Amino acid sequence: MSKTNTSVTAPSVISDFKEITKMRLALSVVFSSVAGYLLGVEVVQVKTLILLALGGYFMVGASNAFNQIIEKDLDALMSRTKNRPIPSGRMSVTTAFIIACIFTLLGIIILYTINKQTAMFGAISIFLYTSVYTPLKTKTPLAVFVGAIPGAIPFMLGWVAATDDFGIEPGTLFALQFFWQFPHFWAIGWFLFDDYKKGGFFMLPTGKQDKGTAVQTIMYTIWTIMVSIIPVFGFTGRLQLSIIAAIIVFALGLWMLYYAIRLFRLMTEKAAKQLMLVSVSYISLVQIVYVVDKFLH
C-alpha cells in the first residue's frame, strides 16, 4: 500500500492535482486542439470551443494520471520524477485512480456532446497512451513511435470537432504533429538519458546518445518541415496556406533543423535541451501561423 503524507494543505492539494494531471502539458494539448478547431470551423461556436478545451484537458489529465500510477515505482528511482505525488507519498494510488477514472468519463462524455468521432479519437488517445505506450517505454525505443500517435491526435481532434469529418485535412494536421514528436522526444531522451536509465527507460532510437540518434533526429525534423508546407500546394482540401505563411512555416522549420544539426555536431546534453525548447516553440508558432493565415485569407 502507498503511504501518504498526513500533512495536507489546500495549496499542496492543488499543486499535486496539477502535477498528477500534468497541467502544463494538458494546456499545450488544449492549445493544439483549439488551433485545429479554428482551422476547421466556418463559424466559431464558443460553446463547442469550451467543450473541446474541457474535454481535451480531461483526456490528457486522465492519461497522465494513469501513466503515473503505472510508473510509480520507476518514478521513485528518477531524480526528475521522485517528487511526484504518488512516489513521494503525498497521494495514494487509490486517489490518483479515482481522478483518472473521473477524468476519463468526463473527457469522453464532453467530447461526445460535440460529436461521436471526437469522442472516439479521445478514447483511442487515452487507451494508446496508457495501455500501449506506457508499458512499452521500458521494453523498446519503438515506444516513441506508439506514443507519437496519441500525441498527434489533439491537433486533428480540433478539426474533427469542428467538422465531424476525418479526411485529408485532419490527416495532414495529424502527420505534422506526429513527425514533430520524434525530434522533440528524442531531444528529451538525450538530455535526460542518465535519469531515464535509472528507471529503465530507453527512449532514443539506437538506445544511445550517438550519431545514429542524431541523424534520425535530423531526418524526422526534415520530414516535419516537408509535411508542414504541404497545404501551400493545394493538395489538402480546405486546409490551405498562403505562400507568405508557407515561407514563414518553412523558416521556422529551418530554425528547428539548425538545432537538430547542432545536436549532431556537438553531441551534448545542452544542445539536446536547446533543441527541445526550440521544438516546443516551433509547434506552437506553426499552429499560430496556420490559424492567422486562415483568418487573413
C-alpha positions as CSV (number, residue, x, y, z in Angstrom):
1,M,0.0,0.0,0.0
2,S,1.1,3.6,-0.7
3,K,2.0,5.7,2.3
4,T,0.5,9.1,2.2
5,N,1.6,12.3,3.9
6,T,-0.8,13.3,6.6
7,S,0.1,17.0,6.4
8,V,-2.3,18.3,3.8
9,T,-2.9,21.9,2.9
10,A,-5.1,23.5,0.2
11,P,-2.0,24.8,-1.8
12,S,-0.4,21.3,-1.7
13,V,-3.6,19.6,-2.8
14,I,-3.9,22.0,-5.8
15,S,-0.2,21.5,-6.6
16,D,-0.5,17.7,-6.5
17,F,-3.6,17.9,-8.6
18,K,-1.8,20.0,-11.2
19,E,1.2,17.6,-11.1
20,I,-0.8,14.3,-11.4
21,T,-2.6,15.7,-14.4
22,K,0.5,17.5,-15.8
23,M,-1.4,20.7,-16.2
24,R,1.2,22.5,-18.4
25,L,1.3,19.6,-20.8
26,A,-2.5,19.3,-20.8
27,L,-2.8,23.0,-21.6
28,S,-0.4,22.7,-24.5
29,V,-2.7,19.9,-25.8
30,V,-5.7,22.1,-25.4
31,F,-3.9,24.8,-27.4
32,S,-3.3,22.3,-30.2
33,S,-6.9,21.2,-30.2
34,V,-8.2,24.8,-30.3
35,A,-5.9,25.6,-33.2
36,G,-7.2,22.6,-35.1
37,Y,-10.8,23.7,-34.3
38,L,-10.2,27.2,-35.6
39,L,-8.7,25.8,-38.8
40,G,-11.7,23.6,-39.5
41,V,-14.6,25.7,-38.4
42,E,-16.5,28.1,-40.6
43,V,-18.3,29.9,-37.8
44,V,-16.8,29.7,-34.4
45,Q,-19.1,28.3,-31.8
46,V,-18.0,29.4,-28.3
47,K,-19.8,26.6,-26.6
48,T,-18.1,23.9,-28.8
49,L,-14.8,25.6,-28.2
50,I,-15.2,25.5,-24.4
51,L,-16.4,21.9,-24.5
52,L,-13.4,20.9,-26.7
53,A,-10.9,22.6,-24.3
54,L,-12.5,21.0,-21.2
55,G,-12.8,17.5,-22.9
56,G,-9.2,17.8,-24.2
57,Y,-7.9,18.7,-20.7
58,F,-9.7,15.8,-19.0
59,M,-8.5,13.5,-21.7
60,V,-4.8,14.4,-21.2
61,G,-5.2,14.6,-17.4
62,A,-6.6,11.1,-17.3
63,S,-3.8,9.7,-19.5
64,N,-1.1,11.4,-17.3
65,A,-2.7,10.2,-14.0
66,F,-2.9,6.6,-15.3
67,N,0.7,6.8,-16.5
68,Q,1.9,7.9,-13.1
69,I,0.0,5.1,-11.4
70,I,1.6,2.5,-13.6
71,E,5.1,4.0,-13.4
72,K,5.0,4.9,-9.7
73,D,7.8,2.5,-8.7
74,L,10.0,3.6,-11.6
75,D,9.3,7.3,-10.9
76,A,10.7,6.8,-7.4
77,L,14.1,5.9,-9.0
78,M,14.5,9.0,-11.1
79,S,15.5,12.4,-9.9
80,R,13.0,14.4,-12.1
81,T,10.0,12.2,-11.0
82,K,10.7,11.0,-7.5
83,N,8.9,14.0,-6.0
84,R,5.7,13.4,-8.0
85,P,2.6,13.0,-5.8
86,I,2.5,9.1,-5.7
87,P,6.2,8.2,-5.3
88,S,6.6,10.9,-2.7
89,G,3.7,9.6,-0.7
90,R,1.6,12.7,-0.9
91,M,-1.1,11.0,-2.9
92,S,-2.4,7.4,-2.7
93,V,-2.8,5.2,-5.7
94,T,-6.5,5.0,-5.0
95,T,-6.9,8.8,-5.1
96,A,-5.0,9.0,-8.3
97,F,-7.0,6.2,-9.8
98,I,-10.3,7.9,-8.9
99,I,-9.1,11.1,-10.5
100,A,-8.0,9.2,-13.7
101,C,-11.3,7.4,-14.0
102,I,-13.4,10.6,-13.4
103,F,-11.3,12.5,-15.9
104,T,-11.7,9.7,-18.5
105,L,-15.5,9.6,-18.1
106,L,-15.8,13.4,-18.1
107,G,-13.5,13.7,-21.1
108,I,-15.3,11.2,-23.3
109,I,-18.7,12.4,-22.3
110,I,-17.9,16.0,-23.0
111,L,-16.2,15.2,-26.3
112,Y,-19.3,13.0,-27.2
113,T,-21.5,16.0,-26.8
114,I,-19.5,17.7,-29.7
115,N,-19.7,14.6,-31.9
116,K,-19.1,10.9,-31.8
117,Q,-15.9,10.9,-33.8
118,T,-14.3,13.4,-31.5
119,A,-15.1,11.2,-28.5
120,M,-13.8,8.1,-30.3
121,F,-10.4,9.7,-31.1
122,G,-10.2,10.9,-27.5
123,A,-10.9,7.4,-26.2
124,I,-8.3,6.0,-28.6
125,S,-5.8,8.5,-27.3
126,I,-6.2,7.5,-23.7
127,F,-6.1,3.8,-24.5
128,L,-2.9,4.0,-26.6
129,Y,-1.1,6.3,-24.2
130,T,-2.0,4.3,-21.1
131,S,-2.2,0.7,-22.3
132,V,0.4,0.6,-25.1
133,Y,2.8,3.5,-24.9
134,T,3.4,3.4,-21.2
135,P,4.2,-0.3,-20.9
136,L,6.4,-0.2,-23.9
137,K,8.7,2.5,-22.6
138,T,10.8,0.0,-20.6
139,K,10.8,-2.6,-23.4
140,T,11.7,-0.8,-26.7
141,P,12.6,2.6,-28.2
142,L,9.6,1.9,-30.6
143,A,7.5,3.2,-27.7
144,V,8.2,6.7,-29.0
145,F,6.5,5.7,-32.3
146,V,3.4,4.4,-30.5
147,G,3.4,7.5,-28.2
148,A,3.5,9.8,-31.1
149,I,0.1,8.6,-32.2
150,P,-1.9,9.8,-29.2
151,G,0.4,12.8,-29.1
152,A,-0.6,13.7,-32.6
153,I,-4.3,13.4,-32.1
154,P,-5.1,16.7,-30.4
155,F,-4.3,19.0,-33.4
156,M,-6.5,17.0,-35.8
157,L,-9.1,16.4,-33.0
158,G,-10.0,20.1,-33.2
159,W,-10.7,19.8,-36.9
160,V,-12.9,16.7,-36.3
161,A,-14.7,18.6,-33.5
162,A,-15.4,21.5,-36.0
163,T,-16.5,19.4,-39.0
164,D,-17.5,15.9,-37.7
165,D,-15.3,14.6,-40.5
166,F,-12.0,12.9,-40.8
167,G,-10.3,13.4,-44.2
168,I,-7.1,14.8,-45.8
169,E,-7.2,18.0,-43.7
170,P,-7.1,16.5,-40.2
171,G,-4.9,13.7,-41.6
172,T,-2.3,16.4,-42.6
173,L,-2.6,18.1,-39.1
174,F,-2.0,14.6,-37.6
175,A,1.0,13.9,-39.7
176,L,2.6,17.3,-38.9
177,Q,2.4,16.8,-35.2
178,F,3.2,13.1,-35.5
179,F,6.6,13.6,-37.2
180,W,7.4,16.6,-35.0
181,Q,7.3,14.5,-31.8
182,F,10.3,12.4,-32.8
183,P,12.9,15.2,-32.7
184,H,11.1,16.6,-29.7
185,F,11.1,13.4,-27.6
186,W,14.5,12.3,-28.7
187,A,15.9,15.6,-27.6
188,I,14.3,15.0,-24.2
189,G,15.5,11.4,-24.1
190,W,19.0,12.7,-24.9
191,F,19.4,15.3,-22.1
192,L,17.6,13.1,-19.6
193,F,19.4,9.9,-20.7
194,D,21.1,9.1,-17.4
195,D,17.9,9.8,-15.4
196,Y,15.8,7.7,-17.8
197,K,18.3,4.9,-17.5
198,K,17.7,4.7,-13.7
199,G,14.0,3.9,-14.4
200,G,14.8,1.5,-17.2
201,F,13.5,3.8,-20.0
202,F,15.4,3.8,-23.2
203,M,13.8,6.4,-25.4
204,L,16.5,7.0,-28.0
205,P,16.1,5.1,-31.4
206,T,19.6,3.5,-31.1
207,G,19.4,3.2,-27.3
208,K,22.4,5.5,-27.1
209,Q,23.5,9.2,-27.3
210,D,25.2,8.6,-30.6
211,K,25.4,9.8,-34.2
212,G,22.7,7.4,-35.2
213,T,20.2,9.0,-32.9
214,A,21.3,12.5,-34.0
215,V,21.0,11.6,-37.7
216,Q,17.4,10.2,-37.2
217,T,16.6,13.4,-35.3
218,I,17.6,15.4,-38.3
219,M,15.7,13.2,-40.7
220,Y,12.4,13.4,-38.8
221,T,12.9,17.2,-38.5
222,I,13.2,17.4,-42.3
223,W,10.0,15.3,-42.7
224,T,8.2,17.6,-40.2
225,I,9.2,20.6,-42.4
226,M,8.0,18.8,-45.6
227,V,4.6,18.0,-44.1
228,S,4.2,21.5,-42.7
229,I,4.3,23.2,-46.1
230,I,2.2,20.6,-48.0
231,P,-1.0,22.8,-47.6
232,V,0.5,25.5,-49.8
233,F,0.3,23.2,-52.9
234,G,-3.4,22.8,-52.7
235,F,-3.5,19.1,-52.1
236,T,-5.1,19.2,-48.7
237,G,-8.7,20.3,-49.3
238,R,-9.9,23.2,-47.2
239,L,-6.6,23.2,-45.3
240,Q,-4.5,25.7,-47.2
241,L,-1.5,28.0,-46.7
242,S,-0.7,31.2,-48.5
243,I,2.8,31.5,-50.0
244,I,3.8,34.0,-47.3
245,A,2.6,31.7,-44.5
246,A,4.4,28.8,-46.1
247,I,7.6,30.7,-46.2
248,I,7.3,31.6,-42.5
249,V,6.5,28.0,-41.6
250,F,9.5,26.8,-43.7
251,A,11.7,29.3,-41.9
252,L,10.5,28.1,-38.5
253,G,11.4,24.5,-39.7
254,L,14.9,25.6,-40.7
255,W,15.2,27.1,-37.2
256,M,14.5,23.8,-35.6
257,L,16.6,22.0,-38.2
258,Y,19.6,24.2,-37.2
259,Y,19.4,23.0,-33.7
260,A,18.9,19.4,-34.8
261,I,22.1,19.7,-36.8
262,R,23.8,21.4,-33.9
263,L,23.0,18.4,-31.7
264,F,24.7,16.2,-34.4
265,R,27.8,18.4,-34.3
266,L,28.1,18.9,-30.6
267,M,26.5,15.7,-29.2
268,T,25.9,17.4,-25.8
269,E,23.0,17.4,-23.4
270,K,23.0,21.2,-23.6
271,A,22.4,21.0,-27.3
272,A,19.7,18.5,-26.9
273,K,17.9,20.7,-24.3
274,Q,18.1,23.6,-26.7
275,L,16.6,21.5,-29.4
276,M,13.7,20.5,-27.1
277,L,13.0,24.1,-26.2
278,V,13.1,25.2,-29.8
279,S,10.8,22.3,-30.8
280,V,8.2,23.4,-28.3
281,S,8.2,27.0,-29.6
282,Y,8.2,25.7,-33.2
283,I,5.0,23.6,-33.0
284,S,3.1,26.4,-31.2
285,L,4.3,29.1,-33.7
286,V,3.4,26.9,-36.7
287,Q,-0.1,26.4,-35.3
288,I,-0.5,30.1,-34.8
289,V,0.7,30.8,-38.3
290,Y,-1.8,28.3,-39.7
291,V,-4.7,29.9,-37.8
292,V,-3.7,33.5,-38.5
293,D,-3.2,32.8,-42.2
294,K,-6.7,31.2,-42.4
295,F,-8.4,34.2,-41.0
296,L,-6.4,36.6,-43.0
297,H,-7.4,34.9,-46.2
